[in-house]
Amino acid sequence: MQERIGRAAALLWLAGSGLRLSILAVPPVITLIRGEFGLNATQVGLLGSIPPALFALAALLGSLLVARLGVKGALVGGLLIVAAGSALRGLSGGYGALLATTIVMSVGVAIMQPIMPSAVRLWLPRHIGLGTAIYTNGLLVGEVLPVVLTLPLVLPWLGGGWRTALVAWSLPVAAIAAAVALFGPHPPPRRAAASLPRAGWLPDWRRPLVWQLGALFCCVNAIYFSANSFIPIYLKSAGRPDLISAALTGLNFGQIPASLLLLAVAGRIERRAWPYLASGLLSLAAVGGLVFMVGAATPWWAALLGFSDSSALIIGLTLPALLCEPEDVAPTAAGTFALSYGGAVLLSIVSGAAWDLTGWPALAFAPLAACAAGLAASAWWMRARGELR
């Protein structure tokens, strides 16, 4: 029994890391990609916006794959799509091909997102909380590893080419797919039917809560994805490319202590407004530090941004279940993610356009500052309406 639990936990952690390894392989090499293809800031923003766009548009494919292939088969399929799309990005002959292969990779990640909770329930039915914590930790580590290792180790080892670096980060994902295929539990085929979309899966767009949660999560997601896209090229424009690796490491590594801290205190801050207010204010301060205090403190400002933004995300993920009846949780969450990821895409493009149209790099961060303020405002509004206390 212990061996089975340990094996399932290990596979969940590995699959969680596979959700982010290939996505976060791009920010460390975005300046090399930009230089080779001659991209402007808007095109960089579009490239960075593809993953969150597909997270909203392709998530239902995960449920359909579970229905056809079962949890294990669907998870293996999603991982293989991620690995293939990531590797093909390294073969891109131009910006259009890079966008197309990024779409393929992002579809794989989007497919995996609804599969992971099904895998937790199926593989560790008596340890659902533990299983969720394990794969979430794997996801966060998967965000950190590429930004920590790509510039100082992977690029020099592979001769400095961004193409081979992207291919290299696809290999662990392919290995994870093989591990799941070989060692994943074999549930009865009929168990997969539980993941079929039900007739009432559409959100009630007339319900204010869907839009309130969508606005809150849009602020959180836009800050994270836009920061990963624009911090590297902003630092290069400021004459400090040497800070890129440390800043991206801080941004993504800052999420891990937030997850550990909130794991211990989550029950005491459920439905409280003040954590979102604090997150918004801290994020606003961090954005200001990143823009106006480029230097030795830059990695620390980035770490503060990662800590504050991920704190809001982690506690925010509890709200659909806390504020909705059981039958309304899934539709409300679906509407929330559709709105939030769609808004994050738009704001990433707006950030790039603000830079290109004005020639002022700092203006790329103005939408992030607005999102930080918007996060605090959203929490205040939900508190006024009684959804938060």
VENBEL-V616663 format. One line per field, one symbol per residue. ss: DSSP state (2 for helix, 1 for strand, 0 for the rest). psi: psi as a letter, one per 40 degrees, with the letter a starting at -180 (. if undefined). burial: 1 if it has 24 or more other C-alpha atoms within 12 Angstrom, else 0. A space follows every 50 residues. Layout:
# VENBEL-V616663
ss=???
psi=???
burial=???
This chain:
# VENBEL-V616663
ss=02222222222222222200002220222222222220002222222222 22222220222222222222222222222222222222200000222222 22222222222222222222222000022222222222222222222222 22222220000222222222222222222222200000222222200000 00000002222222222222222222222222222220002222222222 22222222222222222200000222222222222222222200000222 22222222222222220022222002222222222222222222222222 222222220022222222222222222222222220000
psi=dddddddddddddddddededddeedddedddddddefiidddddddeed dddddddeddddddddddeidddddddddddddddddddeeheidddddd dddddddddddddedddddddddgdefddddddddddddddddddddddd dddddddeeehdddddddedddddddddddddeiigihdededeehhidf ehigeehddddddddddddddddddddddddddddddeefeeeddddddd dddeddddddddddeddeehehdddddddddddddddddddefhadeddd ddddddddddddddddeeddddeiideedddddddddddddddddddddd ddddddddehddededddddddddddddddddddeedi.
burial=00001001111111111111111111111111110000111111111111 11111111111111111011111111111111111111111100100111 11111111111111111111111100000111111111111111111111 11011000001111111111111111111110111000000100110000 00100000111111111111111111111111111100001111111111 11111111100110000011111111111111111111111001000111 11111111111111111111001000011111111111111111111111 111110000011111111111111111111110000110
